[in-house]
Amino acid sequence: MALTCLCVCAGLAWLGANALARNQSPYMPGKLSTPHSFLTTGCDACHGGNMGVAKHVTDRACLSCHDAPSHNPRQLGAPLCGDCHREHQGLLRLDGHYDQECLKCHSNLKTKTGAPTVDAQINSFSDHPQFAAVSAGNDPVGIKFNHAKHVGELSQKCGDCHPPADRSAQMEKSVQQRRVSMRALMQVPQYAGTCMPCHPLNFDDKIPDAAPHASPAEVDRFVRESLTKYIASHPGDLAKDGTPANRPAWVKFRAETDEKQLWSVTCQRCHTLGPAAASGLPVVPPAKMTARWLPKASFDHAAHQELTCASCHPDAAKSLSSSDLLLPGIAVCRNCHNSGKAWGGNACATCHRYHDWSKEKGIEGKFGIKDLTLLHTGGTMTGQSCSHMQPVSA
């Protein structure tokens, strides 16, 4: 009995000594994550301190420092921040990787209004439905392109036409710009940088400059202006080889000849031209290049750069039509993203993000350097949560 009392007293004395020294480590269930490590001695900043340290951190405390856009306006309920972002586990990051939180809704999905717009019953990646883009069956690009000719016959590399995208130009905010690498998406091929080196739009042996890759009206204007300038400085070409003897007629004759070649041959290599408009110029349907095939997922090519392109896009080298959908299906992903030997991670958060970052508002800073250094050293912030701390000057 005496030994028990002695142990209890010793324990209380030890806790009291730590309390006087503002050492809160005896009460911590585990190490904080790296982003929150400066709060190691400032438990009350998140847990509160006026009425004792709360076991659970409130969303209000988290949202005082972090933005957390909602997931979907039609969801029936939302988890607490701490359900997915679990502290005191010594993690480098706090990104949620807990499938059970996702499956609480997605294993039997219901919404506030209307029917779900995604599969309503998903329990794991093994029963995840096929990607919607793959199910669509074809690429609506709207231009002619032969991968087999370029990759096989001409020995071009994939990166010649598909370099990494310029993130700021190609990725909308909902891709979580700060949360993926610069190589997340591949660049949408553009005529100027991708096609023009091999396929210039030259139209007349007397004009060194190629026509612009623009609307038929702009091309027509360029052709006629170029021919007008040429014949003004080369009047000796009038009436040569059966051409008219006056300048306006010469330009008209030459332009009609050049544009016939452009519309019926040069442009037709890639475009299917529509019937002529009232102006007499053909109509060119716009190309529909897809910048992002999986809008509801986050895919990063940089994380897969050790693989050859053909590993995931095996049909590209033999594709004869641009309408062929060369996107890998979910079966390709499951080769690595499974629970077997080639495990590449198959948690929901591997590809999906909970927060809709297109609705991100950002957080206005509230604290100065002294605030946070005082927290780290167990200073004068005791008894205040982040949401009630008064900022001081830096």
C-alpha positions as CSV (number, residue, x, y, z in Angstrom):
1,M,0.0,0.0,0.0
2,A,2.8,2.4,0.9
3,L,4.6,1.6,-2.3
4,T,1.4,2.4,-4.3
5,C,1.0,5.7,-2.6
6,L,4.7,6.5,-3.1
7,C,4.4,5.7,-6.9
8,V,1.2,7.9,-7.1
9,C,2.9,10.8,-5.4
10,A,6.0,10.5,-7.5
11,G,3.8,10.5,-10.6
12,L,1.9,13.5,-9.5
13,A,5.2,15.3,-8.6
14,W,6.6,14.5,-12.0
15,L,3.5,15.8,-13.8
16,G,3.5,18.9,-11.6
17,A,7.1,19.6,-12.4
18,N,6.4,19.3,-16.1
19,A,3.4,21.6,-15.7
20,L,5.5,24.2,-14.0
21,A,8.1,23.9,-16.7
22,R,5.3,24.2,-19.4
23,N,6.4,20.8,-20.8
24,Q,3.3,19.3,-22.4
25,S,5.1,16.3,-23.9
26,P,3.9,13.8,-21.2
27,Y,0.3,14.4,-22.4
28,M,1.0,13.9,-26.1
29,P,-0.2,10.6,-27.6
30,G,2.4,10.8,-30.4
31,K,4.6,13.1,-32.4
32,L,3.0,15.9,-34.4
33,S,3.3,15.9,-38.2
34,T,6.1,18.0,-39.7
35,P,3.8,21.0,-40.7
36,H,2.5,21.3,-37.1
37,S,5.8,20.5,-35.3
38,F,6.1,24.2,-34.2
39,L,3.1,23.5,-32.0
40,T,4.8,20.7,-30.0
41,T,4.6,22.7,-26.8
42,G,1.5,24.6,-27.7
43,C,-1.3,22.0,-27.3
44,D,-3.9,24.6,-26.3
45,A,-3.5,26.3,-29.7
46,C,-5.6,23.6,-31.2
47,H,-7.1,21.8,-28.3
48,G,-8.1,24.9,-26.3
49,G,-7.0,25.5,-22.8
50,N,-9.5,27.6,-20.8
51,M,-11.4,24.6,-19.5
52,G,-8.7,22.0,-19.9
53,V,-7.4,20.3,-23.0
54,A,-10.1,18.9,-25.2
55,K,-9.6,15.4,-26.6
56,H,-10.8,16.3,-30.0
57,V,-9.8,19.4,-32.1
58,T,-12.8,21.3,-33.4
59,D,-13.1,22.2,-37.1
60,R,-13.2,25.8,-36.0
61,A,-9.6,25.5,-34.7
62,C,-8.5,24.0,-38.0
63,L,-10.3,26.5,-40.2
64,S,-8.7,29.4,-38.4
65,C,-5.5,28.6,-40.2
66,H,-6.5,26.4,-43.1
67,D,-8.9,26.7,-46.0
68,A,-11.1,23.7,-46.6
69,P,-13.6,24.0,-49.5
70,S,-16.6,21.7,-49.4
71,H,-16.6,18.4,-51.2
72,N,-19.9,18.6,-53.0
73,P,-22.9,20.8,-52.3
74,R,-25.2,17.8,-52.6
75,Q,-23.5,15.6,-50.0
76,L,-25.6,14.6,-47.0
77,G,-22.9,15.2,-44.4
78,A,-19.3,16.1,-44.0
79,P,-16.6,14.4,-41.9
80,L,-14.7,16.4,-39.3
81,C,-11.3,17.7,-40.3
82,G,-9.7,15.3,-37.8
83,D,-11.4,12.2,-39.3
84,C,-9.2,12.4,-42.4
85,H,-6.3,14.5,-41.2
86,R,-5.2,12.6,-38.1
87,E,-2.5,14.2,-35.9
88,H,0.0,12.8,-33.4
89,Q,1.2,10.0,-35.8
90,G,4.5,11.6,-36.7
91,L,3.5,11.9,-40.4
92,L,5.4,14.1,-42.8
93,R,2.1,15.2,-44.2
94,L,-1.5,15.2,-43.1
95,D,-3.2,14.3,-46.3
96,G,-6.1,11.9,-45.6
97,H,-5.6,8.3,-46.7
98,Y,-8.4,6.7,-44.8
99,D,-10.7,4.8,-47.2
100,Q,-13.3,4.1,-44.5
101,E,-14.1,7.8,-44.4
102,C,-14.8,7.9,-48.2
103,L,-16.7,4.6,-48.1
104,K,-19.1,5.9,-45.5
105,C,-20.8,7.7,-48.3
106,H,-19.5,6.1,-51.6
107,S,-20.3,2.5,-50.7
108,N,-24.0,3.5,-50.8
109,L,-24.1,7.0,-52.1
110,K,-27.1,9.2,-51.5
111,T,-27.4,12.9,-52.2
112,K,-29.6,15.8,-50.9
113,T,-31.2,16.2,-54.3
114,G,-31.4,14.2,-57.4
115,A,-29.5,11.0,-58.4
116,P,-25.7,10.7,-57.9
117,T,-23.7,11.6,-61.0
118,V,-21.0,9.0,-60.2
119,D,-21.3,5.2,-59.4
120,A,-23.3,4.9,-56.2
121,Q,-21.6,1.7,-54.9
122,I,-17.8,1.6,-54.7
123,N,-16.1,-0.4,-51.9
124,S,-12.5,-0.5,-53.2
125,F,-10.4,0.1,-56.3
126,S,-11.0,-3.5,-57.4
127,D,-14.7,-2.7,-58.0
128,H,-14.2,0.9,-59.2
129,P,-16.0,1.4,-62.5
130,Q,-14.3,2.0,-65.7
131,F,-13.1,5.5,-66.4
132,A,-15.8,7.6,-68.0
133,A,-13.5,8.8,-70.7
134,V,-12.6,5.2,-71.7
135,S,-16.2,4.1,-71.6
136,A,-17.0,6.9,-74.2
137,G,-15.0,4.8,-76.7
138,N,-13.4,7.4,-79.0
139,D,-11.5,10.6,-79.1
140,P,-13.6,13.6,-80.4
141,V,-10.5,15.5,-81.5
142,G,-11.9,16.3,-84.9
143,I,-8.6,16.3,-86.9
144,K,-6.8,13.6,-88.9
145,F,-3.7,12.1,-87.4
146,N,-1.9,8.8,-88.0
147,H,0.2,7.8,-84.9
148,A,1.4,4.7,-86.7
149,K,3.0,6.8,-89.5
150,H,4.7,9.2,-87.1
151,V,5.8,6.8,-84.4
152,G,6.6,3.8,-86.7
153,E,7.6,5.0,-90.1
154,L,9.0,8.4,-89.1
155,S,10.4,7.1,-85.7
156,Q,9.2,10.1,-83.8
157,K,9.2,10.0,-80.0
158,C,6.1,10.6,-77.9
159,G,7.8,13.6,-76.3
160,D,8.3,15.3,-79.6
161,C,4.5,16.1,-79.7
162,H,3.6,15.5,-76.0
163,P,6.0,17.4,-73.7
164,P,5.0,18.2,-70.2
165,A,2.3,20.8,-70.0
166,D,2.9,24.4,-68.8
167,R,1.0,24.1,-65.6
168,S,-0.1,27.7,-65.5
169,A,-1.4,27.6,-69.1
170,Q,-3.0,24.2,-69.3
171,M,-4.3,23.4,-65.8
172,E,-7.5,24.9,-64.4
173,K,-7.6,25.6,-60.7
174,S,-9.6,22.5,-59.9
175,V,-6.5,20.4,-60.7
176,Q,-5.1,21.7,-57.5
177,Q,-2.2,23.6,-59.0
178,R,-0.1,23.6,-55.9
179,R,-0.7,19.9,-55.2
180,V,0.8,18.3,-58.3
181,S,4.1,18.4,-60.2
182,M,4.9,20.4,-63.3
183,R,4.7,17.1,-65.3
184,A,1.2,16.2,-64.2
185,L,-0.4,16.6,-67.6
186,M,0.9,16.4,-71.2
187,Q,0.8,19.5,-73.3
188,V,-2.0,19.7,-75.9
189,P,-0.2,19.7,-79.3
190,Q,-0.4,23.0,-81.1
191,Y,0.2,23.5,-84.8
192,A,2.8,26.3,-84.3
193,G,5.1,24.4,-82.0
194,T,4.4,20.8,-82.9
195,C,3.3,20.5,-86.5
196,M,4.7,23.5,-88.4
197,P,8.4,22.4,-88.4
198,C,7.4,19.4,-90.7
199,H,4.2,20.8,-92.2
200,P,4.5,24.5,-93.1
201,L,1.7,26.0,-95.0
202,N,3.6,27.2,-98.0
203,F,1.3,28.0,-100.9
204,D,3.3,29.6,-103.8
205,D,6.8,29.2,-105.0
206,K,7.1,32.9,-105.4
207,I,6.2,33.6,-101.8
208,P,8.8,32.5,-99.2
209,D,6.5,33.0,-96.2
210,A,4.0,30.3,-95.2
211,A,0.3,31.1,-94.7
212,P,-0.8,31.4,-91.1
213,H,-2.6,28.6,-89.3
214,A,-5.8,30.6,-89.0
215,S,-9.3,30.9,-90.3
216,P,-9.9,30.7,-94.1
217,A,-10.6,34.4,-94.1
218,E,-7.3,35.2,-92.6
219,V,-5.5,32.8,-94.9
220,D,-7.2,34.3,-97.9
221,R,-6.3,37.9,-96.8
222,F,-2.6,36.8,-96.2
223,V,-2.4,35.1,-99.6
224,R,-3.8,38.1,-101.5
225,E,-1.7,40.7,-99.6
226,S,1.5,38.6,-100.2
227,L,0.8,38.3,-103.9
228,T,-0.1,42.0,-104.2
229,K,3.3,42.9,-102.7
230,Y,5.1,40.5,-104.8
231,I,3.7,41.6,-108.2
232,A,4.2,45.2,-107.3
233,S,8.0,44.6,-107.0
234,H,8.1,42.0,-109.8
235,P,6.0,43.6,-112.7
236,G,8.0,41.5,-115.2
237,D,5.9,38.4,-114.1
238,L,2.7,39.9,-115.5
239,A,1.4,38.0,-118.6
240,K,4.0,35.2,-118.0
241,D,2.9,31.6,-118.4
242,G,-0.6,32.5,-119.3
243,T,-1.3,34.8,-116.4
244,P,-3.2,38.1,-116.8
245,A,-1.4,41.3,-117.8
246,N,-2.8,43.6,-115.1
247,R,-2.0,43.4,-111.4
248,P,-5.5,42.9,-109.9
249,A,-6.3,40.2,-112.4
250,W,-2.9,38.6,-111.8
251,V,-3.4,38.5,-108.0
252,K,-6.9,37.1,-108.4
253,F,-5.8,34.4,-110.8
254,R,-2.8,33.4,-108.7
255,A,-4.8,33.5,-105.4
256,E,-7.5,31.2,-106.8
257,T,-4.9,28.7,-108.0
258,D,-2.9,28.8,-104.7
259,E,-6.0,28.5,-102.5
260,K,-7.4,25.6,-104.5
261,Q,-4.2,23.8,-103.5
262,L,-4.5,24.9,-99.9
263,W,-8.2,24.0,-99.5
264,S,-8.2,20.7,-101.4
265,V,-4.8,19.3,-100.4
266,T,-2.7,21.1,-97.7
267,C,-5.5,21.7,-95.2
268,Q,-7.2,18.4,-96.0
269,R,-4.2,16.5,-94.6
270,C,-5.5,17.3,-91.1
271,H,-8.9,18.9,-91.4
272,T,-12.2,17.9,-93.0
273,L,-13.4,21.1,-94.5
274,G,-17.1,21.9,-94.6
275,P,-19.2,23.4,-97.5
276,A,-18.2,26.8,-98.6
277,A,-19.7,29.7,-96.8
278,A,-21.4,32.7,-98.5
279,S,-17.9,34.2,-98.9
280,G,-16.9,31.3,-101.0
281,L,-14.3,30.2,-98.4
282,P,-14.6,26.7,-96.8
283,V,-15.6,26.1,-93.2
284,V,-13.1,24.5,-90.9
285,P,-14.6,22.7,-87.9
286,P,-12.6,23.5,-84.7
287,A,-10.4,20.8,-83.3
288,K,-11.4,19.5,-79.9
289,M,-8.1,18.7,-78.1
290,T,-8.6,17.3,-74.6
291,A,-6.3,18.8,-72.1
292,R,-7.4,16.7,-69.2
293,W,-9.1,13.3,-69.6
294,L,-9.8,12.5,-66.0
295,P,-11.4,15.7,-64.5
296,K,-12.5,14.0,-61.3
297,A,-9.0,12.5,-60.6
298,S,-5.5,13.7,-60.1
299,F,-3.0,12.0,-62.3
300,D,0.6,12.9,-62.4
301,H,2.8,11.7,-65.2
302,A,5.9,12.5,-63.2
303,A,5.0,9.8,-60.7
304,H,5.1,7.3,-63.6
305,Q,8.1,8.6,-65.5
306,E,10.0,5.3,-64.9
307,L,7.6,3.6,-67.3
308,T,7.8,3.7,-71.1
309,C,4.9,5.5,-72.7
310,A,3.9,2.2,-74.5
311,S,3.5,0.5,-71.1
312,C,0.2,2.5,-70.6
313,H,-0.5,3.5,-74.2
314,P,0.3,0.3,-76.1
315,D,-2.0,1.0,-79.0
316,A,-0.5,4.4,-80.0
317,A,2.2,3.0,-82.3
318,K,-0.4,1.1,-84.4
319,S,-3.2,3.7,-84.4
320,L,-4.2,4.8,-87.8
321,S,-7.0,7.2,-86.8
322,S,-7.0,10.2,-84.5
323,S,-10.5,9.0,-83.2
324,D,-8.8,6.0,-81.6
325,L,-9.0,6.5,-77.8
326,L,-5.4,5.8,-76.6
327,L,-6.2,6.4,-72.9
328,P,-5.4,3.4,-70.7
329,G,-8.3,1.7,-69.0
330,I,-8.6,0.9,-65.3
331,A,-7.3,-2.6,-65.9
332,V,-3.9,-1.1,-66.8
333,C,-3.8,0.9,-63.6
334,R,-4.6,-2.2,-61.5
335,N,-1.4,-3.9,-62.7
336,C,0.4,-1.8,-60.2
337,H,-2.3,-0.2,-58.0
338,N,-3.4,-3.3,-56.2
339,S,-2.7,-5.1,-53.0
340,G,-0.2,-7.5,-54.5
341,K,3.5,-7.5,-55.1
342,A,3.5,-4.5,-57.4
343,W,1.6,-2.4,-55.0
344,G,1.6,1.2,-56.0
345,G,-1.1,2.4,-53.6
346,N,-4.8,1.9,-54.2
347,A,-6.4,4.1,-51.6
348,C,-9.1,6.5,-52.7
349,A,-6.7,9.5,-52.0
350,T,-4.2,8.1,-54.4
351,C,-6.2,9.6,-57.3
352,H,-9.0,11.6,-55.7
353,R,-9.1,14.7,-53.5
354,Y,-11.9,15.4,-51.1
355,H,-11.9,19.2,-51.1
356,D,-13.1,21.0,-54.2
357,W,-10.1,23.3,-54.6
358,S,-11.8,25.3,-57.4
359,K,-13.8,26.9,-54.5
360,E,-10.6,27.7,-52.6
361,K,-10.8,31.2,-51.0
362,G,-7.4,31.3,-49.3
363,I,-6.6,32.3,-45.7
364,E,-5.5,35.7,-44.7
365,G,-2.6,35.5,-42.3
366,K,-3.4,36.4,-38.7
367,F,-0.1,35.9,-36.8
368,G,3.3,37.4,-36.7
369,I,6.5,35.5,-36.2
370,K,6.5,36.2,-32.4
371,D,3.1,34.5,-32.1
372,L,4.3,31.2,-33.5
373,T,7.7,31.2,-31.8
374,L,6.0,31.8,-28.5
375,L,3.8,28.8,-29.2
376,H,6.9,26.7,-30.0
377,T,8.6,27.7,-26.8
378,G,5.5,27.3,-24.6
379,G,5.2,31.1,-24.1
380,T,2.3,33.4,-23.4
381,M,-0.3,31.8,-25.6
382,T,-1.4,29.3,-23.0
383,G,-5.2,29.2,-22.6
384,Q,-5.8,30.5,-26.1
385,S,-6.7,28.6,-29.3
386,C,-5.5,29.7,-32.7
387,S,-8.9,31.2,-33.5
388,H,-8.8,33.5,-30.5
389,M,-5.1,34.5,-30.5
390,Q,-4.5,38.2,-31.1
391,P,-1.7,38.7,-33.6
392,V,1.3,40.8,-32.7
393,S,3.7,42.6,-35.0
394,A,6.4,40.6,-36.7
